[in-house]
């Protein structure tokens, strides 16, 4: 047995990965990792700017608005999923996230209007809603119940690792490059997220393109 084969087998044994599961695990690990990268840098930059501009007194109003946005998102998602396959929901959801986040960042930089930063803070709700719904939906389609219970902690650890790395690196990035760099990293993370979604759609087309019920 070659050293690469031995390491490969040791990795599978260590994390209790069965035959035929490794590629699925790695793809969902990437999905989870990019979830953490994009959200950590976006939320840190957005909250910092929001508190700096609006002060803490505005937080209750922002959270109330976020709650309303969350309900509208849930209602819209319930309607849209009747007409789209899960694979299309994945692609369109993260494409819309990328476009909307990029638009908010560009408009806030160009106009300097403080309400764009308020909108960026509120839009974190869409970030968390989309990631939670899509990740859980992917796991349910790619793995059966027994596999999901055995592997969920492993595949969701990508989010944990990326958040740890992100929070440790943020002080250095802020001192060296500023808030704009955090937002740029976040957009890059969403773009990589979207690329991962395309790969998942190609590899698991039979699972994610089933017609809506």
N, C-alpha and C positions, 0 to 999 in steps of 0.2 A: 504493500500500500504506500503510495507516494505521500509526501508531507502535506500537499494541498488536499488530497483526498482525506487524509487523517484529520486535518483541521476542519474540513467541511463536515465530516461525520461527528466530530467532537462538538461542534457548534450545534448541530441538530439534536444531539443527545442532551446537551446542557439545557437547551430550551424546550425540550420535549416536542420537537418538530417531526412529524411523521413523513413518510414517503409521499412526494408530490405536493407538499405544502410549502416548501421553501420559497418558491417564486411568489406565491400569494402573500406570504408573510413579509417578504422584502418590499413588495409594492405598497402594502398597507403601512409598513413602517415609514416609507418615504412620504406617503400621504399624511401620516400623523406628524412626521417631523416638520414638513413644510407648513402644516397647520400651526404648529407652535411658533415657528420662525416668523411667519407673516403677522400673527396676532400679537406676539410679545412686543415687537418693534412698533407696530401701529398703535397699540394701546398705550405703551409707555410715552411715545411722542405726543399722542393726542391728549392724554390726561394731563401731562405736564403743561402743554400750551393752554389747555382749557382752564386749569386752575390759575395759571399766570394771568390770563386775560380776564376771566369772569369771576375769579375768587371762589372760595368754597360756598358762599351764599347761593350761588346759582346751581349747585349740584342737585338740590331737590327738584328743580324745574327740569333739569336735564334728564334725571331718572324717570320722572313722570312722562316726559316726551318719549323716552326710550321704551317705556312700557306700552305706550300707545302704538309705537312703531312695531314693537314685538307682536302685538295682537294682529295688526294689519298684515305683517309678514306671514304669520301663521294662517290667516284667512286666505291670503293670496296663494300660498303654497298648497293649501287644501284644494283650491280651485284648479290650479295649473297642473297638479299631478294626475288629474283625471284624463288629461289629454296628451301627456308626454311620458315616454318611457323613463325609467330611472337613469339610464345612460345619458339621455338628452337633458334631464334635470341636472345631472352632474356638470355637463359641459356648459350649458347655458347659465347655471347658477354661478360657477366660478368665473366665467367670462364676464357676467354682469358685475360680479364683485370686483374684478380687476378694473373694469371700465369706470365703475362708480367711485372706487377709492382713488384712482388716478385723477379723475375729474375733480373730486373734492380737494385733493392736494394741489393741483395746478391752479384751480380757482382761488384757493386761499392764498397761494403765493403771489398770483397776479394782482388780485383785487386788494388784498390786505384787510378785507372786511371781516370783522371778528365773528360774524354769524356763520361763516363757512367753517370755522373751528368748532362752533357749537354743533353744526351738522355732522362734522367728523366724529365728535364725541358720541352723538346719538347713533351714528351708523355702526358703531361697535356692536350694537344689537344684531344687525344683519350678519356680521362676521361670526358671532357666536352661534346664532341660529343655524346658519348654513353649515358650519363645520360639524355641529352636533347631529343634525339630521342626516347629512351625507355620510359621515363616517359610520354611524350606526347602521344606516341602510346598506352600505357596502359590506360590512361585516356579516350582516344577516343574509346577503345574497351569495357571497363567496364561500362562506363556511356554514356548516350545519350547526345545530345547537351544541353538540358535544365539542366540536372543534372550536366554536366561539368561546365557550367557557374555558377551554384549555389555553387558547392563544390570545385572548383579548388583552390581558395584561401586558403581554409581550409587544403586540402591535401598537398598542396605545402608548408605549413607553417612548416612542419617537417624539411625541408631544412634550413629554416630561424632560427628556434630554435637551431638546431644542430650547425649551424655556430656561433651563438651568444655564446653558451656554449663552443664551441671549441676555439674561439678567446680569450675568457676570461681565459680559462685554460692554454693556450699555454705558457704564461710567466712563470707560476709556473712549468709546466712540463719541460720547457727548463732549468730552474735553477736547478731543482732537478734531472733530468734524462738525458737530452740532446736530440739531433736531432734524434737519432736512435729510441727513444721511440715514437716520433711523427709518424715516418714511420711505426712502428709496430702497432700503433693504426689505421693508415690508412688501412693497410692490413687486420686487424681484422674487420674494417668497411666494406670492400669489401666482406669478407667472410660472414658476416651477411647479406649483400645485396644479395649475391648469395642464401643463405638459404631462404630469403624472396621471391626471384624469383621462387624457387622450390615450395613454398607454393602457390603462385599466380597461377602457372601453374597447380597445382592440383585442386585448387578451381574454376578456371575459364578456364578449359581445353576446353570447348565448344566455348570460345571466342578467345583464343590465339593460338589455333591449327588449325584454318581454313587454308586451302591450299592457297598458294600465288596466286595472280591474275596477 
